[in-house]
Amino acid sequence: MAQPLRPKVTRWPADRPAPDERKLRALLSGENVAPYAWGNPPGDRYAAHHHPYHKILYCLTGSIVFELPSLGEAVELRPGDRLDLPPHVEHAALVGPEGVVCLEAHRPR
């Protein structure tokens, strides 16, 4: 029996300055996905939900914690960090104390 796909976090190297939106848009465009930006003020919360597509998310500024209830885990994203979230993985999110701006794209199933 195949193991379910797990979310993958790719940390931006701490010894490098966080990338700007233009650079991350270029990286995502190179993966043949169309990114868009969104943001939220401090303390905003997204209730648990899931999507039928693969979600790719880069944190541009601030921070956000993604809770993964089915895995009993949580992961915080900071500038430059990337989250790859496979289809149908339940997740919730809490925006950090400085707010957050993210760049997101979707890959069809």
Buried (B, 14 or more C-beta within 10 A) or exposed (E): EEEEEEBEBEEBEEEEEBBEBEEBBEBBEEEEBEBEEEBBEEEBEBEEEBBEBBBBBBBBBBBBBBBBEEBEEBBEBBBBBBBBBBBBBBBBBBBBEEBBBBBBBBBEE
